[in-house]
Amino acid sequence: MPPVLNFKEIIARSPRVFIIGVAGDSGSGKTTFTNAIRQIFGPDLVATITLDDYHKFDRDERRRRDVTPLNPEANNLTQLEADVARLKEGRAIEKPVYNHVTGTFDPPVPFASKKILILEGLHTLYTPTLRSLMDFSVFVDPDREVKYAWKRQRDTGQRGYLSAEVSDEIARREADYTAYIEPQRCFADAIIRIGYSKYGPELGPEKNVYSISLLQNPMNQAVRDIALSIDLTSLLAFHDSDFSIEFSTRRIECPFLRALTFDGEMNYDTVRKLELSIEQQTGVTPIAMFENRKTVTATDIVQLILSWRIINRRIFLQDQT
C-alpha cells in the first residue's frame, strides 16, 4: 500500500469547511462522542458551537413564559442558520453567548470558522436548512433513566440548580422532547443508543461502563476498510473484565438500521489496533487517546469507530472534489 498523506495537512490546505452536527437532548452526552475528532485533528482545525448560545430567552424569561429550551420557538434558529451558512463559507461571525451559570446572556464574541466545525445542541437537525448544511450528523439517544441521571448530576453539580428544580424541569421537558427533539433521529447519519450495562447498572456511575449501540444505515460511501481485531489468545489468557459485541438489525421510526453494540470493558490492546488502523488510513500519527490504560469502555470504542466513519465521509468529499 502506498503511503497515505497526512490527512490533517490535506484538511488544513482545503478551502472546505466540514460541518458535523450532533443532536440530542440536554445532558445526553453529545460532546463525548465527538471527542475523538477533537483529539485526532486538534484545536487548530476543530471548533465547536453549542446551540444553547442561540436561546432566545434567558432562564427567568423562560420561566415567566412557561417554555422550555426544547421548543424551537424559544431559540433563534433563523440566526443560527445564517451564522452556520457564513461559517461554512469560511467567514467569521459574532456569536451569541449563553451563560449557564447565571442563566443570562453574555456579550457576543467574534467566532472564526475552522476546517472542521462541530455543532452540538437540541435543534441541530430540526430545520431543512440546518440539515442541508451538515456534512455528517449524529443523534445521541440515551435511555430515559440514564439521561436524567446525567442531567441531574450536571445541573446540580455544574449549573447551580437545586434537585427539586431539576425534577420539575425534567417533567416539563418530556412532552417537548417527544414533539421536537426525538423526531430528529431519522435525519441523522448515525444514532448512538446508551443504556445501563447488562453487567450491572452501578457500573455506569462507578466506572463509566454502559451498553453503547452505534446504529447506521448501510454505508455506500466507504473509502477504506478498517479492522477491529481481537487477539483470542490474549483475551482468554489475560482479560479480567466482562464485555460483549453484538450486531443486529433494528427498526425505530426510521428505516431499518444496523446496530453494532458494545458492552463492558475491553483490553486496551484491542482499541490500540483500531487506533493504528485509523493512523494507517489517515497518515495522522500518533493516535493514542487511551494509552496508559489497562482497559477501555464501550464508549471509548464507539468514539473511535464513529471518528472513522466521519473521517471516511471527509475523505469521500475530498475525493469528489
Buried (B, 14 or more C-beta within 10 A) or exposed (E): EEEBEEBBEBBEEBEBBBBBBBBBBBBBBBBBBBBBBBBBBEEEBBBBBBBBBBBBBBBEBBBEEEBBBBBBEBBBBEBBBEBBBBBBEEEEBEBBBBEBEEBEBEEEEEBEBBBBBBBBBBBBBBBEBBBEBBBBBBBBBBBEEBBBBBBBEBBBEEBEBEEEEBEEBBEBBEEBBEEBBBBBBBBBBBBBBBBBBEBEBEBBEEBEBBBBBBBBBEEEEBBBEBEBEBBEEEBEEEBEBBBBBEEEEBEBEBEEBBBBBBBBBBBBBBBBBBBBBBBBBBBBEEBBBBEEEEBBBBBBBBBBBBBBBBBBBBBBBBEEE
